[in-house]
Amino acid sequence: MYNILICDDEADIRSALRIYLEADGHTVFEAGDGREMLEMIRSEEIHLLLMDIMMPVMDGISALTRLREFSNIPVILLTAKTQDADKILGLNAGADDYITKPFNPVEVSARVKSQLRRYMRLGGLSAQSPAETVLCNGGIELDVSSKAVTIDGEPISLTPTEFLLLKFFMENTDKVFSPKDIYRRVWKDDPLGAENTVTVHIRHLREKVEINPASPDYIKVVWGHGYKMDKKPAPRGENKE
């Protein structure tokens, strides 16, 4: 099925996760620290990373920051900590999801499948008709086939989650969605921890598509209800339908 890398300094945890993931048909690779993980991802075709936060040599947050410089593969963090601040720290560094230790094998399997579905959807969207492959709103243009996004003609780089989140908003301009609704529609999963996860990813997306993320033109908060993307006219001189 898919190649999954487990990065954790505890061999027992790697062994347990390997059993769960191989039972689902995946091929499993292992790394004992962040530095080893980075080397392996450069040499192997990895589709998803499960990584601990607290590790020697290079911790998970530092390693994730380095990883996001060259790879957008889904990352699920493993952490023994339960405070929201630690989860948000991981999401801010570029993680797509998190699982708190001790973990339930059913939860691990479900979250891995959810992340892989979303990631692989980015490679399976080109079967749409040509009229549906390019979405435009104001100065934002999103090409579903090539997975390219430009802002006022300048290309930007998005993670798979950010791409699908932007695509969702652009397909539903002027509609308000709660964080739980957004999580269900974009993450395709039960909205566990939806508030923090959606908030962090929207903040990251704003930093990439808004001129002033603190005063956004596109993705806005509707207090007490959720978020929406305002419909904007095409830039002057263009006629984008």
Helices and strands as residue ranges (DSSP letters): E 3-7, H 11-23, E 27-31, H 34-43, E 48-52, H 60-67, E 75-79, H 84-92, E 97-100, H 105-121, G 130-132, E 134-137, E 140-143, E 148-151, E 154-156, H 160-171, H 179-182, I 183-187, H 194-209, E 219-222, E 226-229
